[in-house]
Amino acid sequence: MFEGAPEIVIQGITERGETFRPSDWAERLSGMLSVFSDDGYLDYSPFLKPIMAGGVRCVAIDRELERRDPAAYTFLLQFARCI
């Protein structure tokens, strides 16, 4: 399905063309693998981060996450299919 792609991008648009809600969904989803840095700022994981693509909020999932945390990877793919 995603053979050879370095990352998978979940776009914040439903099959009906509606925008995902709430508006900070990408940050919330990416927060599941984030940590607070020593200086108190939120650091997103290099394997899961919010991005903007073509004016649409998205989440980029590095394919390496599948090897490092299969449960998180599976959850994210299920999230993308269920909303």
Helices and strands as residue ranges (DSSP letters): E 7-11, H 25-30, G 31-33, E 35-36, E 42-43, E 48-53, E 56-62, H 64-68, H 70-82
